[in-house]
Amino acid sequence: MKHPVDAHVGKRIRHRRWMIGMTQQQLADKVGIKFQQIQKYETGMNRVSASRLWDIAEAVGVPISFFFEGIDAAREGQPLVEGDILADKEALELVRSYYAIPEHQRRRLFDLARVLSDAA
């Protein structure tokens, strides 16, 4: 049975990888392991060692603490966020595309989205 903390860390690895548009194979290549191992980490089936987590954090450009954000909720078996929006591939693709837009255009798009949501 997987430990809730291992599952949480795995989800955070997967979400960060998706956010930056990296495949499991690309991440595996950067840390020097096979992509199947990344799959096992992301599902929480295999526990990530401290040194491997360090390598993954460097590969995806976050501090190690990123993987433990919301850990108290995970330890209690609760989702980090109700309806975890980052679990939705469409939402992740939207966020990734949003951050690919130059900052001044992104700000205008954000303002437009806010106006449209207020009008709905």
C-alpha positions in Angstrom: 0.0 0.0 0.0 1.4 3.4 -0.9 2.0 5.9 1.8 0.0 9.2 1.4 3.1 11.3 1.6 4.8 9.3 -1.2 1.6 9.7 -3.3 1.6 13.5 -2.6 5.2 13.9 -3.5 4.6 11.9 -6.7 1.6 14.1 -7.7 3.7 17.2 -7.1 6.4 15.8 -9.4 3.9 15.1 -12.1 2.2 18.5 -11.8 5.5 20.4 -12.0 6.6 18.3 -15.0 3.3 19.0 -16.8 3.5 22.7 -16.0 6.8 23.0 -17.7 5.9 20.8 -20.6 8.4 18.1 -19.8 7.8 14.4 -20.7 8.5 11.6 -18.3 11.3 10.5 -20.7 12.9 14.0 -20.6 12.8 14.1 -16.8 14.2 10.6 -16.6 17.1 11.5 -19.0 17.9 14.6 -16.9 18.1 12.6 -13.7 19.8 9.5 -15.2 17.0 6.9 -14.7 14.5 5.1 -16.9 11.1 6.8 -17.5 9.3 3.8 -15.9 10.9 4.8 -12.6 9.4 8.3 -13.0 6.0 6.7 -13.6 6.4 4.8 -10.3 7.4 7.9 -8.4 4.5 9.9 -9.9 2.0 7.3 -8.8 3.5 6.9 -5.4 4.3 3.2 -5.9 8.0 3.8 -5.3 9.3 6.2 -2.7 11.7 8.9 -3.9 15.0 9.0 -2.1 16.3 12.3 -0.8 19.2 12.4 -3.3 16.8 11.5 -6.2 14.3 14.2 -5.1 17.2 16.7 -5.1 18.0 15.7 -8.7 14.4 16.0 -9.7 14.0 19.4 -8.0 17.0 20.7 -10.0 15.7 19.2 -13.2 12.3 20.9 -12.9 13.6 24.1 -11.4 12.0 24.2 -8.0 13.2 24.0 -4.4 12.7 20.6 -2.7 10.1 22.2 -0.4 7.8 22.5 -3.5 7.1 18.7 -3.3 6.0 18.9 0.3 3.6 21.9 0.0 0.2 20.8 1.3 1.7 17.8 3.0 -0.4 18.1 6.1 -3.6 17.6 4.1 -2.0 14.6 2.3 -1.0 13.1 5.6 -4.6 13.3 6.8 -5.8 11.7 3.5 -7.4 14.9 2.3 -6.9 16.4 -1.1 -4.7 19.5 -1.2 -7.5 21.4 -2.9 -11.1 20.3 -3.3 -11.5 19.1 -6.9 -7.7 19.5 -7.4 -7.7 21.6 -10.6 -4.1 20.5 -11.4 -5.3 17.0 -11.9 -7.1 18.1 -15.0 -4.9 17.9 -18.1 -6.9 20.6 -19.9 -6.4 23.0 -17.0 -2.7 22.3 -16.9 -2.4 22.8 -20.7 -4.2 26.1 -20.3 -1.8 27.3 -17.5 1.2 26.2 -19.5 0.0 28.1 -22.6 -0.8 31.1 -20.5 2.7 31.3 -19.2 4.1 30.9 -22.7 2.5 34.3 -23.6 4.7 37.4 -23.2 4.1 39.1 -19.9 2.4 42.3 -21.1 0.0 40.3 -23.3 -0.6 37.8 -20.5 -1.7 40.7 -18.2 -4.2 41.9 -20.8 -5.5 38.3 -21.2 -5.8 38.0 -17.5 -7.8 41.2 -17.3 -10.1 40.1 -20.1 -10.7 36.7 -18.3 -11.5 38.5 -15.1 -14.1 40.8 -16.9 -15.6 37.8 -18.7 -15.9 35.8 -15.5 -17.5 38.8 -13.6 -20.1 39.1 -16.5 -21.0 35.4 -16.4 
